[in-house]
Amino acid sequence: AVTCTVSGVSSFVLPSAPPIRPTSGNDLRTLRTQTQISAETSEDQLNGLFTTTDDIEHAREIFDTFDRDQSGSLTASELGKMLRMLSIDASDEDARALFKYLDVDDSGAVSFDEEFLPWYAEAADNAKLDTMAVQNVLLERRTVTQFDATPISEGVLKRAIACAIRAPNYSESEPWRFISVGPETARQIAQLRGDQLMENGNYEGAGAKMKRWMGIPGWCVVTTKLNDDPIVEREDFASTASAVQNFMISMWSEGVGSRLTCGDITQTKEYADLVGVNRAKERVVGCIWYGFAKGGLASVKKGGREKGVDDVLSSVP
Ligand SMILES: Cc1cc2nc3c(=O)[nH]c(=O)nc-3n(C[C@H](O)[C@H](O)[C@H](O)COP(=O)(O)O)c2cc1C
């Protein structure tokens, strides 16, 4: 069986625009110039993008596998078999429509160079663009520290939690809990922090901090389950940490900034009482503040890592 290494296979079925046809067999320059890439995309990310010689060879391999009679072209039934083998969810009608669409010269057969390859190349490129869009969200997320007061809809929070709870978790322990903190409780938490600072004689700091905290539109406290077995508890904590990242990435992907705070105050009994956490059973991991970034996400600092991949990657045989 041929394994299709192009991810995002749904993009195989009927591309929205007619395939861009290279002027000759393997000349994919037209494809390259017509595919829109953001000007900010770095050289590194572009490496490996677009249809490569390997992709073309792979296309050839798939094509030849289904060209059972070695005629150099695919019949409608061979194309249908190919779609099924690639687990592409296409009805017979879809397969017929795709065949008509690909068979540009209406010869009753789909040739490799002129008809199959341009379509395959476009699907492969679309799949790569999808991959790059996901990676860009991961590469660009940064902590937002200054929030706009605009309220954030509950849908944003629920989608973030839907992503959070898909985080990997050992033996399906689902150790996390999310507590959406409303303005009344946020005010009480701000007061708690203000009181702490005032006890230390920092009156000016207390006022400023309370004002700033009360201006943050979204508060979501994340907890993780406690366990008598320290190994299970450690694994559960790792799962909840992954969930936090999924949460923040989901928000960033829709233009909402966030900041994880795990300050001392989040570990106090007073804080737990305010947000309804039973400290015998669960522990506050932190609070995710979220909202639109003052000045927009584009104004959030970029980069932010001193170490590169080669600094943190080592290998053992
Ligand atoms: C476990 C943990 C605790 C954090 N606690 C705080 C915090 O209390 N206050 C804060 O401003 N940022 C906090 N952060 C955010 C980090 O400061 C931030 O992730 C780091 O500066 C890297 O910046 P970036 O997220 O923009 O890449 C925390 C992050 C993690 C992972």
The ligand as a MOL file (V3000), in Angstrom:
LIG
                    3D

  0  0  0     0  0            999 V3000
M  V30 BEGIN CTAB
M  V30 COUNTS 31 33 0 0 0
M  V30 BEGIN ATOM
M  V30 1 C 5.1940 28.4270 35.2690 0
M  V30 2 C 5.1430 29.8450 34.7830 0
M  V30 3 C 4.8760 30.8630 35.6570 0
M  V30 4 C 4.8060 32.1780 35.2280 0
M  V30 5 N 4.5200 33.1530 36.1150 0
M  V30 6 C 4.4690 34.4280 35.7000 0
M  V30 7 C 4.1520 35.4770 36.6080 0
M  V30 8 O 3.8710 35.2280 37.7870 0
M  V30 9 N 4.1310 36.7410 36.1390 0
M  V30 10 C 4.4060 37.0240 34.8310 0
M  V30 11 O 4.4110 38.1760 34.4560 0
M  V30 12 N 4.6940 36.0600 33.9480 0
M  V30 13 C 4.7270 34.7720 34.3450 0
M  V30 14 N 5.0070 33.7890 33.4460 0
M  V30 15 C 5.2500 34.1390 32.0480 0
M  V30 16 C 6.7590 34.1800 31.7450 0
M  V30 17 O 7.3390 35.3070 32.3360 0
M  V30 18 C 6.9360 34.2330 30.2380 0
M  V30 19 O 6.4000 33.0530 29.6860 0
M  V30 20 C 8.4120 34.3680 29.8540 0
M  V30 21 O 8.8580 35.6540 30.1390 0
M  V30 22 C 8.6520 34.0890 28.3710 0
M  V30 23 O 7.9770 35.0270 27.5780 0
M  V30 24 P 6.9340 34.5840 26.4570 0
M  V30 25 O 5.8190 33.8370 27.1290 0
M  V30 26 O 6.4730 35.8920 25.8670 0
M  V30 27 O 7.6470 33.7560 25.4590 0
M  V30 28 C 5.0430 32.4700 33.8730 0
M  V30 29 C 5.3130 31.4260 32.9840 0
M  V30 30 C 5.3490 30.1350 33.4280 0
M  V30 31 C 5.6110 29.0210 32.4420 0
M  V30 END ATOM
M  V30 BEGIN BOND
M  V30 1 1 1 2
M  V30 2 1 2 3
M  V30 3 2 2 30
M  V30 4 2 3 4
M  V30 5 1 4 5
M  V30 6 1 4 28
M  V30 7 2 5 6
M  V30 8 1 6 7
M  V30 9 1 6 13
M  V30 10 2 7 8
M  V30 11 1 7 9
M  V30 12 1 9 10
M  V30 13 2 10 11
M  V30 14 1 10 12
M  V30 15 2 12 13
M  V30 16 1 13 14
M  V30 17 1 14 15
M  V30 18 1 14 28
M  V30 19 1 15 16
M  V30 20 1 16 17
M  V30 21 1 16 18
M  V30 22 1 18 19
M  V30 23 1 18 20
M  V30 24 1 20 21
M  V30 25 1 20 22
M  V30 26 1 22 23
M  V30 27 1 23 24
M  V30 28 2 24 25
M  V30 29 1 24 26
M  V30 30 1 24 27
M  V30 31 2 28 29
M  V30 32 1 29 30
M  V30 33 1 30 31
M  V30 END BOND
M  V30 END CTAB
M  END
